[in-house]
Amino acid sequence: MPKMKTRRSAAKRYSVTGSGKVRYKKQGLRHILTKKSSKRKRNLRHAGILSKSETKRIHKLMPYNF
């Protein structure tokens, strides 16, 4: 049986923490920043954590990262 391939698009967008949670960069911080408040931009800088159900979906795309 050959090895499964990792979906490269998913590998570039998500990373797995030591405890098995999936981190991602939040959207909305690329352009049109003048109308967004400083608080909103500050909160967008921090990484987000995926829910359990979404983690299962990502696990299929990145089988060797868990």
C-alpha positions as CSV (number, residue, x, y, z in Angstrom):
1,M,0.0,0.0,0.0
2,P,1.5,3.4,-1.0
3,K,1.8,6.3,1.4
4,M,-1.0,8.8,1.6
5,K,-0.2,12.2,0.2
6,T,-0.6,15.4,2.4
7,R,-2.8,18.1,0.8
8,R,-0.2,20.8,0.5
9,S,-2.8,23.6,0.6
10,A,-3.9,22.4,4.0
11,A,-0.4,21.9,5.3
12,K,0.4,25.6,4.5
13,R,-2.7,26.8,6.2
14,Y,-2.9,24.7,9.4
15,S,-0.4,23.6,12.0
16,V,-0.8,21.1,14.8
17,T,0.1,21.9,18.4
18,G,1.7,19.5,20.8
19,S,-1.6,18.6,22.4
20,G,-3.2,17.8,19.0
21,K,-5.2,21.0,18.5
22,V,-5.2,22.6,15.0
23,R,-4.1,26.3,14.7
24,Y,-4.8,28.6,11.8
25,K,-4.3,32.2,10.9
26,K,-7.5,34.3,11.1
27,Q,-8.8,36.0,8.0
28,G,-9.4,39.7,7.4
29,L,-6.0,41.2,8.1
30,R,-4.6,41.6,4.6
31,H,-6.2,44.8,3.2
32,I,-9.0,47.3,3.8
33,L,-7.7,47.8,7.3
34,T,-8.6,51.5,7.7
35,K,-12.2,50.8,8.6
36,K,-11.4,48.1,11.1
37,S,-10.9,49.1,14.7
38,S,-7.5,48.6,16.4
39,K,-9.1,46.1,18.8
40,R,-10.4,44.0,16.0
41,K,-7.0,44.0,14.2
42,R,-5.2,43.2,17.4
43,N,-7.5,40.2,18.0
44,L,-7.1,39.0,14.4
45,R,-3.3,38.7,14.9
46,H,-3.6,35.8,17.3
47,A,-4.0,32.3,15.9
48,G,-7.3,30.6,16.0
49,I,-8.1,27.0,17.2
50,L,-10.3,24.8,15.2
51,S,-13.2,22.9,16.7
52,K,-13.2,19.2,17.2
53,S,-15.4,18.5,14.2
54,E,-13.3,20.6,11.9
55,T,-10.1,18.9,13.3
56,K,-11.4,15.6,12.0
57,R,-11.8,17.0,8.5
58,I,-8.3,18.4,8.5
59,H,-6.9,15.1,9.8
60,K,-8.0,13.5,6.5
61,L,-6.1,16.2,4.5
62,M,-2.9,15.9,6.6
63,P,-2.7,12.3,7.8
64,Y,0.9,12.4,9.1
65,N,0.7,15.6,11.1
66,F,-1.3,14.1,14.1
